[in-house]
Amino acid sequence: MANQRFYCDPKTSDKLALGAQVRLPESTAVHAIRALRLGVGDQAILFNGDGQDYISELIHVQKNEVIAKILKTKPVENESPIKILLAQAISSGDRMDFTLQKAVEMGVTEIQPIASQRSVIKLSGERAEKRRKHWQNVVNSACEQSGRAFVPQVANPMSLSDWLGTKPEAETKITLAPTAEITLKDLNKPTGTICLLVGAEGGLTENEIELAASQGFHPIKLGKRILRTETAPLAAIITTPEETYALQVRKADLTKLPYISEDAVGFVMCALWAHTHVGMESVATWWCKANEVGKHVGELLQQEVVVSWHQ
């Protein structure tokens, strides 16, 4: 089993340094003991968002207390050169959690919750701060799972007009709008920072889209269909240059493998992306059964392609 990763908030946790003995946060310690069944002598990876992994060994495990000794450090270099600020209108239920979790897994670097006109949930004061902390915990857990050593910060929720009034800086500013006339491919290749503005259920109003446009945001549509608020940002993120390059590399790898035709590669890539990023194993399974080379593609997905994707 791979070593478990635990986030240690530098604001509240012991300082991480080579040779240091670190007491894990109580909630993390409880999870390590009761859920993961870790004990003295087991290794774990600690991180605090500084870009390093701290390889440690558990030297004390008792009740709700775990102390780890840091044995070595390792820089983590899995961040995209493209920085993405996600300004996500607050959605209801668990949609917001899902959006933030998957966006972080896919490389988002900053998160700004937006109170839009169509946001069902209205937050202010203590309730807003409580929800922000919850979302930050979702982000922290996503970093633990995905292997990121940089932790995106969730800002305090703001109204769209107030946030735009802060003049957010980005080389490319995009508003997702199904009524837009252009797509992402019509824009110049993004460099530096991308600011992505996404509406809640029902999308942004025309007035909000126009307000964002007055601050340099380009209304963009993702295709002919209207995507859900939790789907739209993920579809936009996957089309950034780094992800597109990754898909092209995997496509090149696929064409070199036996038993797969050139016209089948595109669908395999879609199935592989869904399997890897969204956990939709049924997509790959369904296609493998339906396609004439399904048997061979299934073997590739299980034995070679999925493994190479995670390397």
Beta strands, then each sheet from edge to edge (+ up, - down):
strand 1: 4-7
strand 2: 21-23
strand 3: 43-47
strand 4: 52-62
strand 5: 65-75
strand 6: 83-89
strand 7: 110-115
strand 8: 153-154
strand 9: 158-159
strand 10: 172-176
strand 11: 193-198
strand 12: 218-220
sheet 1: 1+ 3+ 4- 5+ 2-
sheet 2: 8+ 7+ 6+ 11+ 10+ 12+
sheet 3: 8+ 7+ 9+
end
